[in-house]
Amino acid sequence: MMGLRDHISENSPLAEMIKMTGLRLDKIWSEMVKIIQSKA
């Protein structure tokens, strides 16, 4: 069975979008963690 990664070439717009979204989610998550920790 081929994985999703096999269908997405490194330079495709979709791959870029997934990468950017992943980075953004990481930032949002770390901000949320900071807020939660500051309230604790």
Buried (B, 14 or more C-beta within 10 A) or exposed (E): EEEEEEEBEEEEEEBEEBEEEEEEEEEEEEEEEEEEEEEE
